[in-house]
Amino acid sequence: MPDEQLLDCLVIGGGVAGLMSAVYLKRYRRNVLVVDAGKSRLRLIPRTRNVIGFPDGIPGTELWDRIREHAARYGAEVAHGCIDRLERAGDGTFDAWSGEQHWRARYVILATGASDVAPEIGGLDAALQGGQLRYCPVCDGFETQGQRVAVLGRAGHGLRESLFVAGFGNEVTWLAMQTQDEVAPEDLARLRECGVRIAEQYPRHIHCTPGQGVEVELQGGTRLAFDVIYPALGLTHVSELALALGAQAQADGQLKVDAHQQTTVPGLYAAGDVSVDLNQISVAAAHAAIAATAIHNSLL
Ligand SMILES: Cc1cc2nc3c(=O)[nH]c(=O)nc-3n(C[C@H](O)[C@H](O)[C@H](O)COP(=O)(O)OP(=O)(O)OC[C@H]3O[C@@H](n4cnc5c(N)ncnc54)[C@H](O)[C@@H]3O)c2cc1C
């Protein structure tokens, strides 16, 4: 793409939100380019079962292929690269760089996603694919029915996640990492009422073995066995490019947006995990539809 071409919209990130934005904008016959670093969280999903239209589920990588194919069908171009600098010019347009490559655009949709804080667990990658380690009970708590489940998380966050996970007819233990004293006694009592056990000592060692489950050794030497572990150590929203432009965000980087997904920087929109705490494929797709349509309307 020639350096001097002014795009209607540059989409940064080519996961769910970015590609859905491109489908909408191309179908509105807009001049759009997606630049993607190729690390969508979709590639970490062994099989998603809550995407409408796929009742038997679909592996995340296959879904990503299908979404890319869908965007390509309408002529959306995806450039591989990582945007490392984004600036807003005096006339309100944007300049973006990926190394030496440069693009200019009237509008930008930031669809850069989020990343989970990974625990120190032996065999993590295989466990993620095998379903022994899961990050998202909203997505797959349903699949843990009847299983022994550990939740690894500190204080209030770990407690809330344990309560959420305990709603699926399973057997839950909160690995509290010695933060159980930081929560209110009535919350602890509620957790116990829901049948959640609390492992108070710090886990010294956690290991997942495909097909065999999760082994936890506590500092006192006690060994616990689980079928599944949910790390609940937090999430980082990938919003640095917007923050550098002065966009407002929460402490964890989640961008503030209006009803049309516009950030507090005029012309800069955000869609998907970067701007929401309900990290879901359906939410990312909906954000994209809203942002792309708002941009199209602004260009009329
Ligand atoms: C293990 C796991 C299981 C999950 N299961 C489900 C499920 O069953 N159902 C469900 O609804 N959701 C599930 N999710 C969540 C789902 O994957 C996300 O909500 C969804 O992918 C969000 O889409 P997104 O477009 O916001 O971000 P992503 O799909 O993560 O895409 C972001 C893209 O932006 C790119 N990027 C980042 N920075 C830059 C940059 N500076 N320049 C260029 N590109 C950049 C990244 O490389 C990436 O390709 C799961 C997530 C995980 C981790």
The ligand as an SDF file (V2000), in Angstrom:
LIG
                    3D

 53 58  0  0  0  0  0  0  0  0999 V2000
   -8.1400  -20.1720   26.7340 C   0  0  0  0  0  0  0  0  0  0  0  0
   -9.2240  -19.2480   26.2450 C   0  0  0  0  0  0  0  0  0  0  0  0
  -10.4820  -19.7570   25.9780 C   0  0  0  0  0  0  0  0  0  0  0  0
  -11.4900  -18.9230   25.5250 C   0  0  0  0  0  0  0  0  0  0  0  0
  -12.6970  -19.4730   25.2320 N   0  0  0  0  0  0  0  0  0  0  0  0
  -13.6880  -18.6930   24.7630 C   0  0  0  0  0  0  0  0  0  0  0  0
  -14.9590  -19.2330   24.4580 C   0  0  0  0  0  0  0  0  0  0  0  0
  -15.1870  -20.4400   24.5540 O   0  0  0  0  0  0  0  0  0  0  0  0
  -15.9350  -18.3800   24.0630 N   0  0  0  0  0  0  0  0  0  0  0  0
  -15.7350  -17.0320   23.9370 C   0  0  0  0  0  0  0  0  0  0  0  0
  -16.6630  -16.3040   23.5710 O   0  0  0  0  0  0  0  0  0  0  0  0
  -14.5260  -16.5020   24.2030 N   0  0  0  0  0  0  0  0  0  0  0  0
  -13.4960  -17.2820   24.6060 C   0  0  0  0  0  0  0  0  0  0  0  0
  -12.2750  -16.7280   24.8980 N   0  0  0  0  0  0  0  0  0  0  0  0
  -12.0940  -15.2650   24.7370 C   0  0  0  0  0  0  0  0  0  0  0  0
  -11.9170  -14.8740   23.2560 C   0  0  0  0  0  0  0  0  0  0  0  0
  -10.8000  -15.5480   22.7230 O   0  0  0  0  0  0  0  0  0  0  0  0
  -11.7180  -13.3640   23.1600 C   0  0  0  0  0  0  0  0  0  0  0  0
  -12.7820  -12.7040   23.8210 O   0  0  0  0  0  0  0  0  0  0  0  0
  -11.6710  -12.8770   21.7010 C   0  0  0  0  0  0  0  0  0  0  0  0
  -10.6300  -13.5070   20.9990 O   0  0  0  0  0  0  0  0  0  0  0  0
  -11.4850  -11.3510   21.7010 C   0  0  0  0  0  0  0  0  0  0  0  0
  -11.3050  -10.8730   20.4040 O   0  0  0  0  0  0  0  0  0  0  0  0
  -10.4210   -9.5660   20.1750 P   0  0  0  0  0  0  0  0  0  0  0  0
  -10.5030   -9.2990   18.7090 O   0  0  0  0  0  0  0  0  0  0  0  0
  -10.7690   -8.5050   21.1190 O   0  0  0  0  0  0  0  0  0  0  0  0
   -8.9290  -10.0070   20.5560 O   0  0  0  0  0  0  0  0  0  0  0  0
   -8.0450  -11.1450   19.9080 P   0  0  0  0  0  0  0  0  0  0  0  0
   -8.8940  -12.1390   19.2080 O   0  0  0  0  0  0  0  0  0  0  0  0
   -7.1280  -11.6240   20.9640 O   0  0  0  0  0  0  0  0  0  0  0  0
   -7.2070  -10.3920   18.7800 O   0  0  0  0  0  0  0  0  0  0  0  0
   -6.3220   -9.3320   19.0630 C   0  0  0  0  0  0  0  0  0  0  0  0
   -5.3180   -9.2630   17.9160 C   0  0  0  0  0  0  0  0  0  0  0  0
   -4.6270   -8.0120   17.9740 O   0  0  0  0  0  0  0  0  0  0  0  0
   -3.2660   -8.2430   17.6560 C   0  0  0  0  0  0  0  0  0  0  0  0
   -2.4700   -7.1220   18.1480 N   0  0  0  0  0  0  0  0  0  0  0  0
   -2.2400   -6.7460   19.4390 C   0  0  0  0  0  0  0  0  0  0  0  0
   -1.4640   -5.6320   19.4660 N   0  0  0  0  0  0  0  0  0  0  0  0
   -1.2150   -5.3130   18.1650 C   0  0  0  0  0  0  0  0  0  0  0  0
   -0.4790   -4.2610   17.5400 C   0  0  0  0  0  0  0  0  0  0  0  0
    0.1310   -3.3060   18.2490 N   0  0  0  0  0  0  0  0  0  0  0  0
   -0.4020   -4.2280   16.1740 N   0  0  0  0  0  0  0  0  0  0  0  0
   -1.0410   -5.1880   15.4330 C   0  0  0  0  0  0  0  0  0  0  0  0
   -1.7550   -6.2020   15.9850 N   0  0  0  0  0  0  0  0  0  0  0  0
   -1.8390   -6.2590   17.3300 C   0  0  0  0  0  0  0  0  0  0  0  0
   -2.9720   -9.5780   18.3560 C   0  0  0  0  0  0  0  0  0  0  0  0
   -1.7930  -10.1670   17.8470 O   0  0  0  0  0  0  0  0  0  0  0  0
   -4.2420  -10.3580   18.0200 C   0  0  0  0  0  0  0  0  0  0  0  0
   -4.1190  -11.0520   16.7800 O   0  0  0  0  0  0  0  0  0  0  0  0
  -11.2440  -17.5300   25.3530 C   0  0  0  0  0  0  0  0  0  0  0  0
   -9.9620  -17.0190   25.6190 C   0  0  0  0  0  0  0  0  0  0  0  0
   -8.9680  -17.8560   26.0630 C   0  0  0  0  0  0  0  0  0  0  0  0
   -7.5900  -17.2980   26.3280 C   0  0  0  0  0  0  0  0  0  0  0  0
  1  2  1  0
  2  3  1  0
  2 52  2  0
  3  4  2  0
  4  5  1  0
  4 50  1  0
  5  6  2  0
  6  7  1  0
  6 13  1  0
  7  8  2  0
  7  9  1  0
  9 10  1  0
 10 11  2  0
 10 12  1  0
 12 13  2  0
 13 14  1  0
 14 15  1  0
 14 50  1  0
 15 16  1  0
 16 17  1  0
 16 18  1  0
 18 19  1  0
 18 20  1  0
 20 21  1  0
 20 22  1  0
 22 23  1  0
 23 24  1  0
 24 25  2  0
 24 26  1  0
 24 27  1  0
 27 28  1  0
 28 29  2  0
 28 30  1  0
 28 31  1  0
 31 32  1  0
 32 33  1  0
 33 34  1  0
 33 48  1  0
 34 35  1  0
 35 36  1  0
 35 46  1  0
 36 37  1  0
 36 45  1  0
 37 38  2  0
 38 39  1  0
 39 40  1  0
 39 45  2  0
 40 41  1  0
 40 42  2  0
 42 43  1  0
 43 44  2  0
 44 45  1  0
 46 47  1  0
 46 48  1  0
 48 49  1  0
 50 51  2  0
 51 52  1  0
 52 53  1  0
M  END
$$$$
